Amino acid sequence: MDPLLAHDLEVTVDNPYAERRSVQLDGYKVRYWFYDADKQHKPLIVMFHGFRGDHHGLQLIATELRDKYHVVVPDLPGFGRSEPFPAREHNIPNYVDFARDFITALTDGAVSPNSGSGIIVVGHSFGSIIASHFAVDYPSMVQRLVLINPISEPALDGQHKGLTKLTELYYGVGKKLPRALGSKLLSSGSVVKLMTDVMVKSKDPGVKKYALRQHESYFSTFANRDVLHEAYQASISGTVAEVAMQLTMPTLLIVGAEDDLGSVQSQETMASWIRSHRLEIIPETGHLIHYEAPVLAAEYIDDFLSSPAPEPLDVHDQLPLADTTESTPDQLTGMTPIVRQDQLAREQAAQQAFRERRDRDDRSAGDERP
């Protein structure tokens, strides 16, 4: 039997495009979704979602890729339908250990720290921190790396540090209040709506409406408030930037031009620290690429995986040290199940216009220099 099919099979009732499965790791059960149009031999992609989300956050991108790849999206431990870590903190090192154990179990050991075989790993937002730190700790297990809305700058030192401190206070109060009251605060529909409004940059009211509906449905499916608080602290205690110079595999970064949690400048700087990288910037898009430009993101991923590796940077060893301070919070996830057929054309047209504007601005700036 194909080792990818060897685990308990549970056919999901709420997602016609994926099969729900589960695997028992070190004292806890992980549920994951297998997006696969057929059972042929294809490259394996494992995707890690963002903070407070679950597998729904990457559902549409996974569906777009399923014809050419096996795509697996687990619920991170403590979120969605996966159980929390038993007697372990939900921090970055433990999530990295989870990624190692999950991929090893998923492939029945065909991909493990000592196997010499790697797969494609994708991470969105907080998942980008997990994916990048995993890739540094276990580089032989990662053939290629894709980071969507990667965390490129520290939360407590960035332009939104005031909002970060307020958010940190919110999670702290939610943890300290009596359990019933604290859980109610942390699941507040008003707070979920506020977070969604801040993150969605699309002018399409349908995208905004669906993003809110997804967040209302899945944004509060955490195991308990202790798990949520621990994971939040993890989300602001690390960045991709702090390990960028140690990434050795070809890496694709897909960035929203209007992402409040990582400016274009910080993303470009961080990308320059990665020896072999490709950077794609999507205009008029924020921290929710998986809502606002999922088809284009899937096109970039497929093109990246189908192309030769980017040439390594000759000046890599001369670049400055990466920032190792704390990172950005509130990485939201969610998914719309249907994308209109003209969406990709709109996304590509918007990106082309964005590039033309930047070229004009660069030329104008050059003309004005003495």
N, C-alpha and C positions, 0 to 999 in steps of 0.2 A: 504494500500500500504506500502511496505517496506520503512521506512523513508530514506534509502539510495538512493531510486529511485525517490524521491518526487520533485526533482528540474528540471528546464528546461533542456530538452535533446536536444543536438546538435550533430549529428553524424559527426565526423571529416572526412575530405576527404584525409588527408595526413598520417593517422595512422590507418591501418586496425585492430589494436589490442586494440583500446581504444575508448571510447565514450567521446566526449567533452561535458561538462555541465557547467553551470554557477550558481552563487548564489550572490545575492545583500547583501552586508554587510552595514557598517555604511557610506553610501555615495559613495561607490565604488563597482565595479563588479569584482568578482574573477572568473576566468575560471579554471576549473580543469578537469583532465582526469581520467576516471574510467576504470581500467584494471580488467576485470572480464570475465572469461570463461563462466559463467552461472549466474543465479540469485538465487542460493541457499543461505541459511543462512551460512555465513562463518565469521571468525574473520576479523575485519577491520584494515587495515594498512594505515596510512597517512604518506606520504613522503614529505620532504622539500628539495629542490635542493639548489645548491651553488650560489655564487655571480656571477652575469652577465648571469647566465644560465636561463633555463626554464624547463618545465616538460620533455623535451627530455633527459635531463641529467640522469634521473633515469628510462628511458623507458624500457631498457632491463631487469634490475633487477625486475621491476614491472611485466613484461611479464612472467618472470620465476616463479613468485610467484602467479600468478593470478588463477591457478587451485585450490589452497587451501585457498586463502584469497581474500577478497575484497581489492583491492589496489587503493588508490586515490592519485594522484599527482597534486597539484595545481601549477600554476604559481604564484610565490610570487608577491605581489602588487608592481606595477611599472616595472615588467619584463614580457617577453613573451606577452601573450594576456590578462593579468590582468591589471586593471586600478591602477594608483598610489593612495596612501593615499591622500585625499583632506585636504589641510591645516594642515598636520601633517608630521613630519620629518620621514624619512625612517631609523629609528634606531632600536636597539634591543628591547627596551620595547614596541614599537609600533608593531613590528613584532610578539612579544609574544602575544600581545592583538589580533592581526590578527589570530594567531593559535588558541587561545581560541574561538574567535567568529566563525571562519571557521568550526572547529570541532563541535561546538554546533549547528550551522546551518545545517551542513552536516547530522547530526544525528537527526535533529528535536528535539534537547534538550535531547535526550536519554543519551548523554555524555556531561556533562556540569560541571561547578565548584561545583555544589551542588547535582549532580545526584548520586554520589557514584559509577559510572561505568567508566571504562577506556578502552582505545584502545592501539594499538601498534603504536608507533611513531618512524619514521626513519628520520635521517638528514644526509646529506652529506656536509662536509666542512663548509661553512658559515651556511648552514642549520643545521649542528650539533650544532652550537652556539644557534640558535633559538630553536631547539628541546630540548636541555639540560636546557636552561633557562626557557622554558615553563614547562618542567617537574618539575623543582624546585618550580615554582610559583603555578602550578596546579597539584600536584602529584596524586590526585585522578583521573585525566583524563588520566593518562598514566599508562597502565598496565605493559608494557615492553618497553624499550628504545633501539634503535639501532643507533649507531654513526659510520658513514663511513668516513674515513679520518678526524677524529675529530681534532679540533684546540686545540693543547695541550700546545703550548708555545707562548709567546708574540712575535709579529712581530718585534717590534722596538728594542728588546733586543736579538734576536736570531742570529744564524750564518748567516742569510741572511738579516740582518738589512739594509745593504747598498742597496740591491735590493728593500727592502720595502720603503726606503726613496725616491728612484728614482721613484718607482711606485706611491707613494703619490704625488710627484711633477707632474707626468704625469696627474693624475686625477685633480690636482689643476689647472694646466695650461689649461686643456680641459674645465674646468668650467669658467675660467676667459677670455678666448679668445672670440671674437665675435661669436655669436651663431652658424652660419653656419660653420665657421672655427673650432670652438671647437668641434662641433658634428662630423665633418669629422675626426679630430684627434682621438677622442675617439672610432671611428668605423674603424680605420685604419686597412687594411688587413695585413700590415707588422707587426703591433703590435700584432694582433691576432695570426699570425704565430709564432712570437717569443715566446709568452706566451705558445702556444701549444707545441713547441719544448722543452721548459724548463720543462713542466709538464709531458709529456709522457716519461716513462722510458722503455716501451716495445721495444724489438728488432724487433718486427714484423712490417715490413713496411706497411702492410695493416692496422694495428691498427693506426699507425701514420697518414696515409693518411686519414682514416675515421675521426679520431679525429679532424684534421684540417678542413675537409669538414663540420663537425657538428658545429664547432666553427664559421666558416665563415657564416654559415646559421643562427645560433641562438645566437651568443655571443653579438650581438649588437641590440637585440630586447628590449632594455630598453625604458621606456616612454620618458625620456628626460635627459639631462646631469645633471640637478640638482638632480634628483632621483639617478642617477648613483653615483654622488659624495657623497651624503648622505649615500647610501648603502655601498660604499667603506669605508667611515669613520666608519660605524657600523662594518664592517668586520675586522677592525684592532683595535677595541676598546673593544673587549670582547674575552673570550676564554671559552672552556668547562672546563678547569682546575679550573677556579675561582669558579665554582659551583659544582665541582665533589664531594666534601665531603657532599653535601646536597642532592645528588641523593639517593632516597630510594628504587626505583624499580629495578628489575633485568635489567642489562645493558650489551649489547654486543658492543664491540669496534672492528671494522675491519680496519686494518692499513696496509698501504703499506710500505715495508721495506726500500724503497728508496724515501720516501716522503720528499721532500725538505722543506715542510711547517710544519713538525712535526717529529722529529727524533724518532727512536724506543725507545731510552732511555727516552725521555720526555713522550712518550705514555705509556710506562710501569710504570713510576712514577705516571702519572695521573690516570691510571687504578687502581693503588694500593690505591688511595684515595676514590674509589667508593665502597661502602659497599658490594654490591652483583654484581659482574661483571665477564665477560668472555672476554678475549682478544685474537684475531686471527691476526697474522702477515703474510701477503702474500709476499713472496720474489719476487725480480725482478719487483716490482710494485711501482709506485709513487703515486701522488696525484689524479690520475684518475682511481681508482679501477673500476668505472662503465664503463670504456672503456677496461681496461687491464685484469680484472678478474671478470666480472659481474656474470658469472655462478657460480663460486666458492663463491662469496659474497652471492648470493641467497641461495646456499646450506647451508652456515653458518647461515643465518637468519632463514631458515626453521628449521634447527636442533635446534637452540637456542629457537625458539618459541614452538617447540615440546617437549622440555626437561624440567625437573624440574628446578626451579630457582637455580642459583649458591649459594653455602653456603656463608652467610655474613662473612666478615672478623672480627675475634675476636679482632684484634688490631686497628680497625678503629679509635677509639677515641684517640689513641695515635699518629696518623700520623701528620706530619707537615701541616701547613696551605697551601692551594692551592695558586698558583700565581694569582694575580688579576690584573696584568698589561696588556697592550694591546696585541692583538693577530695578527694572520697572514692573509695576503691579498690574493687576486687573486684566489679564489676558483672556479675552472673551472668546467663546466658540459658539458654533451653531451652524445650521445648514438649511438651505431651501431645496426641496426635492426636485423641483422642475425649473429649468432655465429655458427661456424662450430661445428659439433657434437663431434669432438675430443678435443675441447678446454678445457672442464672440466678436462679430463684426463691429459692434459698438465699442467694445473694450479695445480692440486693435486700433480703431480710428481715433479714440481718445488718446491712446498712447502715442500714436504717430503725431498728433497735434501737439502733445506735450513735448516731444523731442524736437519738433520744429521750433516751438517757442523758445526752448532752451538754447538751440543753435543760434537763433536770432539774437537772444540776449547776450550770448557769448561773443558774437560778432560785434554787437553794439559796444560791449564793454571793451573789446579790443580796439575799436576805432577811437574811443575816448581816452585811451592811455596816451601819455605824451611820448 
